[in-house]
């Protein structure tokens, strides 16, 4: 765990412990700007600690604060503090790894079931790689090569229909190299004629795999895209992929 993260956690713990130290000190009304700013920081830090799921022993925490401020003898040596920090960090990492593994297994199972069901839908073609491809509107233009730049409009969702990206709602298509996006897109785009609108169901291994992407796309998730191929070649009026097409961007290794 990074030092800044541990410092944030400890800051949160101090706030919560002090907030509950005495009922007579409880604030029921925010009268000054200092109080409002303090409360704002408390909300942010309290939410962060809650998200991490850390249990705080208020008595021990307050004792440490009092001992430090009063100059009393500390109950932990600097070496013991370092050891506790290392153990805490390792525990948090193990918990996060377990959480990610559980989410990955759940997403993988749900993705397999979705792909199996979608495979039988009318017009769906499953390629040897596992990409599922369905023509919604057939265009008549040329097909791009892997080395081409293309401009597209698209909408991306999870298999439950939750949208994570939409170029239509931004009112601006995206331009990027065909080989600069996730494998499912690189393959699917080369099956499309300009003017075609298609639906891609992208298995996790052709998308973001075990890493996921950002806050919206979890580990091992199957993704659904509606993609409209507008043109082949650079388009100066379209937004670059790095700015607006992050869900389709090639994952970093």
C-alpha positions as CSV (number, residue, x, y, z in Angstrom):
1,X,0.0,0.0,0.0
2,X,1.3,3.4,-0.9
3,X,2.3,5.7,2.0
4,X,-0.2,8.4,0.9
5,X,-3.0,5.8,1.1
6,X,-2.0,4.8,4.7
7,X,-1.7,8.4,5.7
8,X,-5.2,9.0,4.4
9,X,-6.6,6.0,6.3
10,X,-5.0,7.2,9.5
11,X,-6.3,10.7,9.0
12,X,-9.8,9.3,8.6
13,X,-9.4,7.2,11.7
14,X,-8.3,10.3,13.7
15,X,-11.3,12.3,12.6
16,X,-13.8,9.5,13.4
17,X,-12.3,8.8,16.8
18,X,-12.3,12.4,17.8
19,X,-15.8,12.9,16.5
20,X,-17.1,10.3,18.9
21,X,-15.0,11.0,21.9
22,X,-17.6,13.0,23.8
23,X,-21.3,13.5,23.3
24,X,-21.1,17.1,24.7
25,X,-18.6,17.9,21.9
26,X,-21.0,16.7,19.2
27,X,-21.6,19.4,16.5
28,X,-25.3,19.7,15.6
29,X,-25.1,22.9,13.6
30,X,-22.4,24.3,11.2
31,X,-22.1,28.0,12.0
32,X,-18.7,28.9,10.7
33,X,-16.8,28.4,7.5
34,X,-14.1,26.4,9.4
35,X,-16.8,24.1,10.7
36,X,-18.2,23.6,7.2
37,X,-14.8,22.9,5.7
38,X,-14.0,20.5,8.6
39,X,-17.2,18.7,8.1
40,X,-16.6,18.4,4.4
41,X,-13.2,16.8,5.0
42,X,-14.8,14.5,7.5
43,X,-17.5,13.4,5.0
44,X,-14.8,12.6,2.4
45,X,-12.5,10.8,4.7
46,X,-15.3,8.9,6.5
47,X,-16.6,7.7,3.2
48,X,-13.1,6.6,2.1
49,X,-12.6,4.6,5.4
50,X,-16.0,3.0,5.0
51,X,-15.1,2.0,1.5
52,X,-12.0,0.3,2.7
53,X,-13.9,-1.5,5.4
54,X,-11.4,-0.8,8.2
55,X,-12.4,-1.3,11.8
56,X,-11.1,1.5,14.1
57,X,-10.5,1.0,17.8
58,X,-11.3,4.5,19.0
59,X,-9.8,4.0,22.5
60,X,-6.4,2.9,21.1
61,X,-6.4,5.6,18.5
62,X,-7.2,8.3,21.0
63,X,-4.5,7.0,23.4
64,X,-1.9,7.2,20.6
65,X,-3.0,10.8,19.9
66,X,-2.8,11.8,23.5
67,X,0.5,10.1,24.1
68,X,2.0,11.8,21.0
69,X,0.7,15.3,22.0
70,X,1.6,15.0,25.6
71,X,5.0,13.5,25.0
72,X,4.2,10.4,27.0
73,X,6.0,7.1,26.5
74,X,4.6,5.4,23.4
75,X,3.3,1.8,23.4
76,X,5.0,1.0,20.1
77,X,8.5,1.6,19.0
78,X,9.3,3.0,15.5
79,X,10.3,-0.5,14.5
80,X,7.0,-1.9,15.8
81,X,5.1,0.8,14.0
82,X,6.8,-0.1,10.7
83,X,6.0,-3.8,11.2
84,X,2.3,-3.1,11.9
85,X,2.2,-0.9,8.8
86,X,3.7,-3.6,6.7
87,X,1.3,-6.2,8.1
88,X,-1.7,-3.9,7.5
89,X,-0.6,-3.2,4.0
90,X,-0.2,-6.9,3.2
91,X,-3.6,-7.7,4.6
92,X,-5.3,-5.0,2.5
93,X,-3.6,-6.3,-0.6
94,X,-4.7,-9.9,0.1
95,X,-8.3,-8.7,0.7
96,X,-8.3,-6.8,-2.6
97,X,-6.9,-9.8,-4.5
98,X,-9.5,-12.0,-3.0
99,X,-12.2,-9.5,-3.9
100,X,-10.9,-9.2,-7.5
101,X,-10.7,-13.0,-7.9
102,X,-14.3,-13.4,-6.7
103,X,-15.5,-10.7,-9.1
104,X,-13.6,-12.2,-12.0
105,X,-15.1,-15.7,-11.4
106,X,-18.6,-14.3,-11.2
107,X,-18.2,-12.1,-14.3
108,X,-16.7,-15.0,-16.2
109,X,-19.5,-17.3,-15.5
110,X,-22.2,-14.7,-16.3
111,X,-20.3,-13.8,-19.5
112,X,-20.2,-17.4,-20.7
113,X,-23.9,-17.8,-20.1
114,X,-24.7,-14.6,-22.0
115,X,-22.5,-15.6,-24.9
116,X,-24.1,-19.1,-25.1
117,X,-27.6,-17.5,-25.1
118,X,-26.7,-14.7,-27.6
119,X,-25.1,-17.2,-30.0
120,X,-28.5,-18.5,-30.9
121,X,-30.0,-15.1,-31.7
122,X,-31.0,-14.4,-35.3
123,X,-28.2,-12.9,-37.4
124,X,-25.4,-13.5,-34.8
125,X,-22.2,-14.9,-36.3
126,X,-19.5,-16.3,-33.9
127,X,-16.0,-16.0,-35.3
128,X,-13.2,-18.5,-34.5
129,X,-11.8,-16.2,-31.9
130,X,-15.1,-16.1,-30.0
131,X,-16.3,-12.6,-31.1
132,X,-20.0,-12.5,-31.7
133,X,-20.9,-10.2,-34.6
134,X,-24.3,-9.1,-35.8
135,X,-25.2,-6.7,-38.7
136,X,-27.8,-4.1,-37.7
137,X,-27.5,-1.9,-40.8
138,X,-25.5,-3.0,-43.9
139,X,-23.3,-0.4,-45.5
140,X,-21.8,-0.5,-49.0
141,X,-18.4,1.2,-48.6
142,X,-15.0,-0.4,-48.4
143,X,-13.7,-2.4,-45.4
144,X,-10.8,-1.1,-43.3
145,X,-7.5,-2.8,-42.8
146,X,-5.8,-3.2,-39.5
147,X,-3.4,-0.4,-40.3
148,X,-6.2,2.1,-41.2
149,X,-7.6,4.9,-39.2
150,X,-11.3,4.8,-38.8
151,X,-14.0,7.1,-37.5
152,X,-16.9,5.6,-35.6
153,X,-19.9,6.2,-33.4
154,X,-20.5,3.7,-30.7
155,X,-22.3,2.7,-27.5
156,X,-20.8,0.3,-25.0
157,X,-22.7,-1.5,-22.3
158,X,-22.2,-4.4,-19.8
159,X,-24.3,-7.5,-20.4
160,X,-26.8,-6.2,-17.9
161,X,-27.4,-3.2,-20.1
162,X,-25.5,-0.7,-17.9
163,X,-23.9,1.9,-20.3
164,X,-20.3,2.8,-19.7
165,X,-19.6,4.9,-22.8
166,X,-21.5,6.5,-25.6
167,X,-20.1,8.7,-28.4
168,X,-23.6,9.6,-29.6
169,X,-24.5,11.3,-26.3
170,X,-21.3,13.4,-26.6
171,X,-22.3,14.4,-30.1
172,X,-18.8,13.6,-31.4
173,X,-17.5,10.4,-33.1
174,X,-14.1,8.9,-32.3
175,X,-11.1,8.4,-34.6
176,X,-8.4,5.8,-33.9
177,X,-6.3,3.2,-35.6
178,X,-8.0,-0.2,-36.1
179,X,-5.1,-2.0,-34.5
180,X,-5.0,0.4,-31.6
181,X,-8.1,-0.9,-29.8
182,X,-9.1,-4.0,-28.0
183,X,-8.8,-7.2,-30.0
184,X,-12.6,-7.6,-30.3
185,X,-12.8,-4.2,-32.0
186,X,-9.8,-4.8,-34.2
187,X,-11.4,-8.0,-35.6
188,X,-14.9,-6.7,-35.8
189,X,-14.1,-3.4,-37.6
190,X,-12.4,-5.3,-40.4
191,X,-15.6,-7.2,-41.0
192,X,-17.5,-4.0,-41.6
193,X,-18.1,-1.9,-44.7
194,X,-18.2,1.8,-44.3
195,X,-21.8,2.7,-43.5
196,X,-22.4,-0.5,-41.5
197,X,-23.8,-0.5,-38.0
198,X,-23.1,-3.7,-36.1
199,X,-23.3,-5.2,-32.7
200,X,-20.2,-6.7,-31.1
201,X,-20.4,-9.0,-28.1
202,X,-16.8,-9.1,-26.9
203,X,-15.6,-11.9,-24.6
204,X,-13.3,-10.8,-21.8
205,X,-10.2,-12.4,-23.5
206,X,-10.9,-10.1,-26.5
207,X,-11.6,-7.1,-24.3
208,X,-9.9,-6.1,-21.0
209,X,-9.4,-9.5,-19.5
210,X,-8.6,-9.9,-15.8
211,X,-7.6,-6.3,-15.4
212,X,-10.9,-4.6,-16.4
213,X,-10.9,-0.9,-17.2
214,X,-11.5,2.0,-14.9
215,X,-14.4,1.9,-12.4
216,X,-17.1,0.8,-14.9
217,X,-15.6,-2.4,-16.4
218,X,-14.7,-5.1,-13.9
219,X,-12.3,-8.0,-14.3
220,X,-13.2,-10.7,-16.8
221,X,-16.3,-8.9,-18.1
222,X,-18.0,-9.6,-21.4
223,X,-18.9,-6.3,-23.2
224,X,-21.6,-5.3,-25.7
225,X,-20.9,-2.6,-28.3
226,X,-23.1,-1.1,-31.0
227,X,-20.6,0.3,-33.6
228,X,-21.3,2.5,-36.6
229,X,-18.4,2.7,-39.1
230,X,-18.5,6.2,-40.5
231,X,-15.4,6.5,-42.6
232,X,-11.8,5.3,-43.2
233,X,-8.9,7.7,-42.9
234,X,-8.0,10.5,-40.5
235,X,-10.8,12.8,-39.4
236,X,-9.7,16.1,-37.9
237,X,-13.2,17.0,-36.7
238,X,-13.6,13.8,-34.7
239,X,-12.3,13.3,-31.1
240,X,-9.2,11.2,-30.7
241,X,-9.6,7.8,-29.2
242,X,-7.5,8.7,-26.2
243,X,-10.0,11.4,-25.2
244,X,-13.3,9.7,-25.7
245,X,-12.9,6.0,-26.7
246,X,-11.2,4.7,-23.6
247,X,-13.5,1.7,-23.3
248,X,-12.3,0.6,-26.7
249,X,-8.7,1.5,-26.2
250,X,-6.2,-1.3,-26.3
251,X,-5.4,-2.4,-22.7
252,X,-1.9,-1.8,-21.5
253,X,0.2,-4.9,-20.9
